Amino acid sequence: MINKRMLILNILANMKKSIATIALFLITGSAILFAQDSNSFVLKLRNGTQKSILLSSVRKINFTDTDLLLNYRSGGADSYLRPSVRSLVFNGLSSGIVKAVATQPLMVYPSPADQFIAIKNLPDGDTKVTIFRQDGMTVLSAHIASSGEHIDVSALAKGFYFICVNDNVLKFVKR
């Protein structure tokens, strides 16, 4: 899932010098545009199409879990599936959707494991960890607070498992 706040911060960082009178506010997953000039932006889609839009005509840009919604001051609206959006370009500066990546790759250890596993290089804060069998069945869900915190896998049968952590998939062997 794309982080809405990261996208808004990326847009703000790329717009700060080129569009002087725009303010974005994150309100329940929405970005509201207030524009006092006639600058435009270009919405570029993955299928190669582009649409130039005057900022002064836009009332609200809303990033839902699945869509990019443009609400116009005229009362009209446009909707685009988020995966189909390649980028938004403001005055020649790209502010495409980016995914934050960890500075160090996540690693699970030990593998093979007998009693416990740990995940190295986790970001700070509470992290949900889900362990799946090869057939996709969830066998364990846990929340861990830091790298190196142990996850008890002693009740799992011997075999090969997948771990989903922050949109990353890791694997380990239980012996």
C-alpha positions as CSV (number, residue, x, y, z in Angstrom):
1,M,0.0,0.0,0.0
2,I,1.3,3.4,-0.9
3,N,1.9,5.7,2.0
4,K,-0.4,8.7,1.6
5,R,1.7,11.0,3.8
6,M,4.9,10.2,1.9
7,L,3.2,11.0,-1.3
8,I,1.9,14.4,0.1
9,L,5.3,15.2,1.5
10,N,6.9,14.3,-1.8
11,I,4.5,16.6,-3.7
12,L,5.1,19.4,-1.2
13,A,8.9,19.1,-1.5
14,N,8.7,19.2,-5.3
15,M,6.3,22.2,-5.4
16,K,7.7,24.5,-2.8
17,K,9.7,26.8,-5.1
18,S,7.5,26.6,-8.2
19,I,4.0,27.2,-6.9
20,A,4.0,29.9,-4.3
21,T,0.4,30.0,-3.2
22,I,-0.6,26.3,-2.8
23,A,-1.2,24.7,0.5
24,L,-1.8,21.0,1.0
25,F,-3.6,19.8,4.1
26,L,-3.8,16.1,5.0
27,I,-7.4,15.7,6.2
28,T,-8.7,12.2,6.6
29,G,-6.6,10.9,3.7
30,S,-7.3,13.9,1.5
31,A,-5.1,16.6,0.1
32,I,-7.0,19.9,-0.5
33,L,-5.5,22.3,-3.0
34,F,-6.0,26.1,-2.5
35,A,-4.6,27.9,-5.6
36,Q,-4.5,31.6,-6.4
37,D,-2.5,31.4,-9.6
38,S,-3.1,29.8,-13.0
39,N,-0.3,27.2,-12.8
40,S,-1.1,23.8,-14.1
41,F,0.0,20.2,-13.5
42,V,0.1,17.2,-15.8
43,L,-1.4,13.9,-14.8
44,K,0.6,11.2,-16.5
45,L,-0.9,7.7,-16.7
46,R,1.0,4.4,-17.3
47,N,-0.8,3.9,-20.6
48,G,1.0,6.9,-22.0
49,T,-1.9,9.4,-21.9
50,Q,-1.4,12.8,-20.2
51,K,-3.9,15.4,-19.0
52,S,-3.0,19.0,-18.3
53,I,-5.1,20.5,-15.5
54,L,-5.2,24.1,-14.2
55,L,-4.6,24.2,-10.5
56,S,-7.1,27.0,-10.1
57,S,-9.8,24.6,-11.5
58,V,-9.1,21.9,-8.8
59,R,-11.0,22.0,-5.5
60,K,-9.7,18.8,-4.0
61,I,-7.3,15.9,-4.8
62,N,-8.2,12.8,-2.8
63,F,-5.9,9.7,-2.6
64,T,-8.1,6.8,-1.5
65,D,-6.8,3.2,-1.0
66,T,-7.6,2.5,-4.7
67,D,-8.1,5.7,-6.6
68,L,-6.9,9.2,-7.3
69,L,-10.0,11.5,-7.3
70,L,-9.9,15.0,-8.7
71,N,-12.9,17.2,-7.7
72,Y,-13.2,20.4,-9.7
73,R,-14.5,23.8,-8.6
74,S,-17.1,23.5,-11.3
75,G,-18.6,20.5,-9.5
76,G,-17.3,17.8,-11.9
77,A,-14.9,15.0,-10.9
78,D,-12.4,12.6,-12.5
79,S,-11.4,9.3,-11.0
80,Y,-8.2,7.3,-11.8
81,L,-7.1,3.9,-10.4
82,R,-4.0,4.6,-8.4
83,P,-1.9,1.9,-10.1
84,S,-2.7,3.5,-13.4
85,V,-1.1,6.9,-12.3
86,R,2.5,7.2,-13.2
87,S,3.1,10.7,-11.9
88,L,1.9,14.2,-11.3
89,V,4.1,16.9,-12.7
90,F,4.0,20.4,-11.4
91,N,5.8,23.1,-13.5
92,G,8.2,20.5,-14.8
93,L,9.1,18.9,-11.4
94,S,8.0,15.3,-11.1
95,S,6.2,14.2,-8.0
96,G,5.5,10.6,-8.9
97,I,4.3,8.0,-6.4
98,V,7.4,6.7,-4.7
99,K,7.8,3.9,-2.2
100,A,10.0,4.4,0.8
101,V,12.6,1.7,1.0
102,A,14.6,0.6,4.0
103,T,18.2,1.7,4.2
104,Q,19.2,-1.9,5.0
105,P,17.4,-4.9,3.6
106,L,15.2,-6.9,6.1
107,M,16.6,-10.3,7.1
108,V,15.2,-13.2,9.0
109,Y,17.5,-15.3,11.2
110,P,18.3,-18.0,12.0
111,S,17.2,-20.1,9.1
112,P,16.7,-22.9,9.6
113,A,15.1,-22.2,12.9
114,D,14.0,-24.4,15.8
115,Q,12.3,-22.3,18.5
116,F,12.6,-18.6,17.6
117,I,13.2,-16.3,14.7
118,A,14.1,-12.6,14.6
119,I,14.0,-9.9,11.8
120,K,17.0,-7.7,11.3
121,N,16.8,-4.0,10.1
122,L,13.2,-3.3,11.1
123,P,12.1,0.3,11.2
124,D,11.3,1.8,14.6
125,G,7.9,1.3,16.0
126,D,5.2,-1.4,16.1
127,T,5.4,-3.7,13.1
128,K,3.0,-6.4,12.0
129,V,4.5,-9.7,11.0
130,T,2.5,-12.4,9.3
131,I,3.8,-15.9,8.6
132,F,2.3,-18.0,5.8
133,R,2.7,-21.6,4.8
134,Q,3.6,-22.4,1.2
135,D,0.0,-22.9,0.3
136,G,-0.8,-19.3,1.5
137,M,-2.5,-20.2,4.8
138,T,-1.7,-17.8,7.6
139,V,-0.2,-19.7,10.5
140,L,1.0,-16.9,12.8
141,S,0.5,-13.1,13.2
142,A,2.4,-11.0,15.6
143,H,3.4,-7.4,16.4
144,I,7.0,-6.7,17.2
145,A,8.5,-3.4,18.4
146,S,12.2,-3.7,17.3
147,S,14.8,-5.5,15.3
148,G,16.0,-8.6,17.1
149,E,12.8,-9.2,19.0
150,H,12.1,-12.9,19.0
151,I,9.1,-14.5,17.4
152,D,8.2,-18.0,18.8
153,V,7.9,-20.5,15.9
154,S,8.2,-23.6,18.0
155,A,4.6,-24.6,17.4
156,L,5.0,-24.6,13.6
157,A,5.5,-27.8,11.7
158,K,8.8,-28.4,9.9
159,G,8.9,-26.8,6.5
160,F,9.3,-23.7,4.4
161,Y,7.5,-20.5,5.4
162,F,7.0,-16.9,4.1
163,I,7.0,-13.9,6.3
164,C,5.2,-10.6,5.3
165,V,6.7,-7.5,7.0
166,N,5.9,-4.0,5.7
167,D,5.1,-5.1,2.2
168,N,8.3,-7.2,2.1
169,V,8.3,-11.0,1.8
170,L,11.0,-13.0,3.5
171,K,11.4,-16.7,3.8
172,F,12.7,-19.1,6.4
173,V,12.9,-22.8,7.1
174,K,11.5,-24.4,10.3
175,R,13.3,-27.6,11.3
